[in-house]
């Protein structure tokens, strides 16, 4: 009924897709049920994820906090893997690297400190509260782990920016 559908589709979408991937080879899950599950993800969650990342409910692309973009990127990645759709997975990677929303890595973790504080980088969500900062770290870590399973290292991207944001958040 409102824009929160995008937050829900991102958070629950990546959880359902990962659960489906974990069960994919389970002998008790017949092939038609598996395909129905994949189709459900492709027709229910993926369109909502893509719509948010492309259209963001018709608002300015920086209107929503980073967590909105991050959870939809994680969901898109996981659905791409579950459905064996490299094109969908690549959409998520592209958005994470160069997209226009605050889910892009350089916007989600927007400031890398130098000098004495060079071990730190600040999340866009850090200015809110601990719960939102931790959700951001969770989504970022999920994105990095999903990519890792596909042979791509996002953990060390931009001079270990994810680790540096975890250091910063733990010091707050």
Residue pairs with C-beta under 8 A, 6 or more apart in sequence:
3 57
3 64
5 48
6 48
6 49
6 51
6 52
6 56
6 57
6 64
6 68
6 72
7 67
7 68
7 71
9 45
9 48
9 49
9 52
9 72
9 75
10 49
10 52
10 68
10 70
10 71
10 72
10 73
10 74
10 75
11 71
11 75
12 45
13 41
13 45
13 46
13 48
13 49
13 71
13 72
13 75
13 76
13 78
13 79
14 71
14 74
14 75
14 77
14 78
14 79
14 142
14 146
16 41
16 45
17 41
17 45
17 75
17 78
17 79
17 81
17 82
18 78
18 146
20 34
20 37
20 38
20 41
20 82
21 78
21 81
21 82
23 29
24 34
24 82
38 82
38 83
41 79
41 82
41 83
42 79
42 83
42 85
45 75
45 79
46 75
46 76
46 79
46 88
48 72
49 72
49 75
49 76
49 79
50 76
50 91
52 64
52 68
52 69
52 72
53 69
53 72
53 73
53 76
53 91
53 95
53 99
53 101
53 103
56 63
56 64
56 68
56 101
61 100
61 101
62 100
62 101
62 102
62 107
64 101
64 102
65 102
65 124
65 125
65 128
65 132
66 102
66 103
66 107
66 108
66 123
66 124
66 125
66 136
67 125
67 132
67 135
67 136
67 139
68 101
68 102
68 103
69 95
69 99
69 101
69 102
69 103
69 104
69 108
70 103
70 108
70 136
70 139
70 140
70 143
71 135
71 139
72 103
73 92
73 95
73 96
73 99
73 103
73 139
73 143
74 92
74 139
74 142
74 143
74 146
76 88
76 89
76 91
76 92
76 95
77 89
77 92
77 93
77 143
77 146
77 147
78 146
79 85
79 88
80 86
80 87
80 88
80 89
80 90
80 91
80 92
81 89
81 146
81 149
81 150
89 150
92 143
93 147
93 152
95 101
95 103
95 104
96 103
96 104
96 105
96 143
96 154
97 104
97 105
98 104
101 107
102 108
102 124
105 154
105 157
105 158
105 161
106 158
107 124
108 123
108 124
108 125
108 136
108 140
109 121
109 122
109 123
109 124
109 140
109 158
109 161
109 162
109 164
109 165
110 122
110 123
110 124
111 121
111 122
112 118
112 120
112 121
112 158
112 159
112 161
112 164
113 119
113 120
113 121
113 122
113 164
113 168
119 164
119 167
120 164
120 165
120 167
120 168
120 171
121 161
121 164
121 165
121 167
121 168
122 165
122 168
123 133
123 136
123 137
123 165
123 168
123 169
124 136
125 132
125 133
125 135
125 136
126 133
126 136
126 168
126 169
126 172
130 172
133 169
133 172
134 169
137 165
137 166
137 169
140 162
140 165
141 162
143 154
144 154
144 155
144 162
147 153
147 154
148 154
148 155
154 162
155 162
155 163
156 163
